[in-house]
Amino acid sequence: MSEIVFDRKEQMKQIQSGLLDGEKIIAVYDAIGTGTGFIGLTDRRVIIQDKSFVGKKVAITSIPYGKITSVSVVSDRSWAGNFFSTGSIAIHVGARTYEVSFRGDQKGHHVHNVILHYISR
């Protein structure tokens, strides 16, 4: 069994508390910027903490991999030949896009690859 990758233990515990029977956590990464608190990846879904609601409300949104239409690498600058030179991704679910930014490009790369693995099966 591979070890869970995570940034903050309290975020990982929050994901653990809502797991379905037999569901396994792959990674939980802290997000930077406005709106998103963290992203969790399991073997069944993506879980995003959304802090963009009015009145300091917070939502935990579960997105089954089967509902994700695509995943993108997001950058506001030239990549200069490096596809993963950014720490931001966008997850497209129907008409909605969730953008998540990370500290460091390795986390964005990992999230992108895990999502791509599950949506391309």
Buried (B, 14 or more C-beta within 10 A) or exposed (E): EEEBBBBEEEBBEBBBEEBEEEEEBBBBBBBBEEBBBBBBBBEBBBBBBBBEEEEEEEEBBBBEBEBBEEBEBBBEEEEEEEEBBBBBBBBBBEEEEBBBBBEEBEBBBBBBEBBBEBBEE
